[in-house]
Amino acid sequence: MFRRRSTHGRREDAARTWAVCSVLLDYPTEELVSSLDELEALVADDPHLVPLIDHVRGRTLAELQQDYVATFDHTRKCALYLTYFAYGDTRRRGAALVAFKEAYRRGGVEWSEEHGELPDHLCAVLQFGATVDVAIARQLLEDHRAGVEMLRIALAGWRNDDGSVGSPWAGALAAVSGTLRELAGDEAEAVRRLVEQGPPAEEVGLSGYGADPALSTGPALISTATIPVGAPR
């Protein structure tokens, strides 16, 4: 007989997955390299994350940093900023970024802008969910699910220099997607359209945020949760 898993258990599983993904999707550092055993212990049976952790183990820090920048900083389709996929660099994006700050505030933390990072950075949302509020983070991810899936598809189809297909970081997006509900109907169609058309392209100034994801700087903090986010550019 099968037993229904508790909602509490699902929240704990999601929090562990998000915690590990938030670290693996951030800019590689010595701290990441030294914490790989601890990260693997949290997700020892995950078929998506264990191969990514093994990949990180097998590369030098310089190689990881070079590959990371080439993937996430130089390629718009692999931007780690969730509102970018829905709004591009349009005026509507500013209001969406404010909504992320308000969501963090509902969870009892304030977003710090002193380092210039944007609040919709995927690592920030995952870290917030892992350490502060699972439900609020899940809602942010679901609200921007088309962007999450577009990033997952882009990384899965990434062409490597050796001719192989699939970014090592694709596993992290597959793991995140696996913690969310299955897409169907209009939602699946929205992902298809976004992949075909890409984000809106209107260029505007986003005062206080920076118009281009590739120009943002880090790290930044969700202050009371001590959450570092973003790579030095």
C-alpha positions in Angstrom: 0.0 0.0 0.0 1.2 3.5 -0.8 1.1 6.2 1.8 0.5 9.8 1.0 3.6 12.0 1.7 3.0 14.8 4.1 3.1 18.4 3.0 5.7 19.0 5.6 7.9 16.3 4.1 7.5 17.9 0.6 8.5 21.3 2.0 11.6 19.8 3.6 12.6 18.1 0.4 12.1 21.3 -1.6 14.1 23.3 0.9 17.0 20.9 0.7 17.0 20.9 -3.1 16.7 24.7 -3.3 19.5 25.2 -0.7 21.9 23.1 -2.8 20.8 24.5 -6.1 21.2 28.1 -4.8 24.9 27.3 -4.1 25.6 25.4 -7.3 24.0 28.1 -9.5 26.0 30.9 -7.9 29.4 32.1 -9.1 31.9 29.3 -8.2 34.2 30.1 -5.3 36.7 28.3 -3.1 33.8 28.1 -0.5 31.7 26.1 -3.0 34.6 23.7 -3.8 35.2 23.1 -0.1 31.5 22.4 0.6 30.8 19.8 -2.1 30.7 16.8 0.4 28.3 18.7 2.6 26.1 19.6 -0.4 26.1 16.0 -1.7 25.1 14.7 1.7 21.9 16.8 1.4 20.9 15.4 -2.0 22.8 12.1 -2.1 20.1 10.3 -4.2 19.2 13.2 -6.6 19.9 12.1 -10.2 20.2 15.7 -11.4 22.4 17.2 -8.7 24.9 14.4 -8.0 26.3 14.6 -11.6 26.6 18.3 -11.3 28.5 18.0 -8.0 30.8 15.4 -9.6 31.4 17.8 -12.5 32.4 20.6 -10.1 34.8 18.2 -8.3 36.5 17.4 -11.6 37.2 21.0 -12.7 39.6 23.6 -11.5 38.1 26.7 -9.9 39.4 28.8 -12.8 37.7 26.5 -15.3 34.4 26.6 -13.4 34.5 30.4 -13.2 35.3 30.7 -16.9 32.5 28.3 -17.9 30.0 30.0 -15.5 30.6 33.5 -17.0 30.4 32.2 -20.6 27.1 30.5 -19.7 25.2 32.9 -17.5 26.8 36.3 -18.0 27.3 36.3 -21.8 24.1 34.6 -22.9 20.7 36.2 -22.5 18.7 33.0 -22.9 20.5 31.7 -19.8 20.0 34.8 -17.6 19.4 33.9 -13.9 17.0 36.8 -13.5 13.4 35.6 -13.5 11.6 38.8 -14.5 13.8 39.2 -17.5 12.2 36.2 -19.2 8.7 37.7 -18.8 9.4 41.4 -19.3 12.9 41.7 -20.9 14.2 45.3 -20.5 10.7 46.9 -20.5 9.1 49.3 -18.1 6.9 46.6 -16.7 10.0 44.8 -15.3 10.5 47.5 -12.7 7.2 46.8 -11.0 7.9 43.1 -11.1 11.2 43.6 -9.3 9.4 45.6 -6.6 7.0 42.7 -6.2 10.0 40.4 -5.3 11.1 42.8 -2.6 7.6 43.0 -1.2 7.5 39.2 -1.2 10.7 39.0 0.8 9.3 41.6 3.2 6.3 39.4 3.8 8.7 36.7 4.8 10.2 39.0 7.4 13.5 40.0 5.6 14.6 43.1 3.7 16.4 43.0 0.4 19.7 44.8 0.5 20.6 46.8 -2.6 24.0 48.0 -1.5 25.9 45.7 -3.8 23.6 46.3 -6.8 22.1 42.8 -7.3 18.5 42.4 -8.4 15.9 40.7 -6.1 14.7 38.3 -8.9 18.0 36.5 -9.1 17.2 32.8 -9.1 19.7 32.0 -6.4 18.2 34.6 -4.1 14.7 33.1 -4.5 16.0 29.6 -3.8 18.0 30.7 -0.8 15.0 32.6 0.6 12.9 29.5 0.2 15.5 27.3 1.8 16.1 29.5 4.8 13.1 31.8 5.3 9.8 30.9 3.7 9.1 27.9 1.4 5.6 29.0 0.5 6.4 32.5 -0.6 9.4 31.3 -2.6 7.4 28.6 -4.3 4.8 31.2 -5.3 7.5 33.4 -6.8 8.9 30.4 -8.8 5.4 29.4 -9.9 4.5 33.0 -11.0 7.7 33.0 -13.1 7.5 29.3 -14.1 7.8 30.0 -17.8 11.1 31.7 -17.2 12.3 28.8 -15.0 11.4 26.3 -17.8 13.0 28.5 -20.5 16.2 28.5 -18.6 16.0 24.8 -18.0 15.5 24.2 -21.7 18.3 26.6 -22.7 20.8 24.8 -20.4 19.6 21.4 -21.5 20.3 22.3 -25.1 23.6 24.1 -24.4 26.3 23.2 -27.0 29.7 22.6 -25.4 33.0 23.2 -27.1 33.6 19.4 -27.5 30.4 19.0 -29.5 28.3 17.5 -26.6 25.0 18.9 -25.7 23.8 20.0 -22.2 25.3 22.4 -19.7 26.5 20.8 -16.4 24.2 23.4 -14.7 21.1 22.0 -16.5 20.8 19.5 -13.7 20.2 22.2 -11.1 17.3 23.6 -13.2 15.9 20.1 -13.7 16.0 19.6 -9.9 14.3 22.9 -9.2 11.6 22.2 -11.8 11.1 18.8 -10.2 10.0 20.5 -6.9 7.3 22.4 -8.7 3.9 21.2 -10.0 3.7 19.7 -13.5 2.9 22.2 -16.3 -0.1 21.6 -18.5 -2.5 23.4 -20.8 -2.0 27.2 -21.1 1.1 27.1 -18.9 2.9 24.7 -21.1 1.8 26.8 -24.1 3.3 29.9 -22.5 6.6 28.1 -22.1 6.5 27.1 -25.8 5.8 30.7 -26.9 8.5 32.1 -24.7 11.1 29.7 -26.1 10.1 30.6 -29.7 9.8 34.4 -29.2 12.2 35.2 -26.4 11.8 38.0 -23.9 10.4 41.4 -24.9 13.2 43.6 -26.4 12.2 47.2 -25.6 15.2 48.9 -24.0 14.5 51.3 -21.1 16.2 52.5 -18.1 15.2 50.6 -14.9 16.1 53.2 -12.3 17.8 51.5 -9.3 18.0 48.1 -11.0 20.1 48.3 -14.1 18.6 47.4 -17.5 20.8 44.5 -18.5 21.2 41.3 -16.4 24.8 41.0 -17.6 25.7 44.3 -16.1 24.5 43.6 -12.5 27.0 43.3 -9.8 27.2 41.2 -6.7 27.2 39.8 -4.1 24.0 41.1 -2.4 22.3 40.0 0.7 18.8 39.4 2.0 19.9 41.1 5.2 18.6 39.1 8.1 19.0 35.8 6.3 22.6 36.5 5.3 22.2 35.3 1.8 25.0 36.0 -0.7 23.9 36.2 -4.3 25.6 36.8 -7.6 29.0 36.8 -9.2 31.6 39.5 -9.5 31.3 40.9 -13.0 
